[in-house]
Amino acid sequence: MSLPTTATEVPAVPGDSSGPPAKPAGSRAGRREARAAWILAVPFCVLFLTFTAWPVVQSLFMSFTDTKARDLRNPFNVNIIGLDNFTKALGDPVFRKAALNTAYFVVIGMPLTLALALAAAVALDKGITRFRSVFRLGFYIPVITSIVAVAVVWRFLLQDPGGLINTALGWVGISGPNWLGDPSSSMPALIMMASWRNFGTGMIIFLAGLQGVPQSLHEAAAIDGAGVWQRFRHVTLPLLRPTLLFVSVTTAIGYLQFFEEPFVMTQGGPLNSTVSVSMYTYNQFGFGNYGLASAMSYLIFFVIAIVTAIQFRLLRERT
């Protein structure tokens, strides 16, 4: 007498069509999963619409009005003035000075920061073998340090007379400038501080990218007679293009909005030599010129979008 056999379920193998069929979207289980997903997403959607989307739309509308601080109690009494705020901002000599200062800060500060970050990453990846974690932490600490603490240290370094930098320059017979009191040296001083404070972020990202470069490519290039610089230029840099794009875009966005450095160190002086677009926009909000300040904010946004598009154009991977 033969015993009845029972079928046993065989686990489905990924990619095997013999496994159990997926739940159809219109089934009860599919509808239940979709409903659960929406329930979980609703809190985020409410917070995003309330605290992000609505303020952005409101500020965009405000940039086309003559809204002042006194109009907040009667928001429906403001007048729509079209592009007058944008033309007024572009015609403001202080705003144009702030735009030139910001451009100077980005054009000089961003390449310097990227160069320091990449040099530190290469040193940690190839050169420094002992206490690598200590150096990595030391390079990154300025990023997470309070700007107030950084400002206190750099004021001591840059003060004239008696600052540590000018004292060291005096040892070699160089008379250092009044770093924060001279319009010609105040912006370079802020660029030095910003580059020192921010290169740690790029260093960490570059270090991750360098560790993803196959060692076999370097070995093959070395066999073909390529030197260290040739291997770095023709092997490492092309493979770092996506990493370089990310770091350059994020650094440029941050530097186009730089605010803390002049606000804490120089308050925009001397003679508006360090006032930035973000700082001048902040001052306009403080003066109650909400419509004008909103227009300035969107001018910054347009510039950021253009600079980012150019960077993607230049640094994206070639196919």
Secondary structure, 3 states (H helix, E strand, C coil): CCCCCCCCCCCCCCCCCCCCCCCCCCCHHHHHHHHHHHHHHHHHHHHHHHHHHHHHHHHHHHCCECCCHHHHCCHHHCCECCCHHHHHHHHCHHHHHHHHHHHHHHHHHHHHHHHHHHHHHHHHHHHCCCCHHHHHHHHHHHHHCCHHHHHHHHHHHHCCCCCHHHHHHHHCCCCCCCCCCCHHHHHHHHHHHHHHHHHHHHHHHHHHHHCCCCHHHHHHHHHCCCCHHHHHHHHHHHHCHHHHHHHHHHHHHHHHCCCHHHHHHCCCCCCCCCCCHHHHHHHHHHCCCHHHHHHHHHHHHHHHHHHHHHHHHHHCCCC
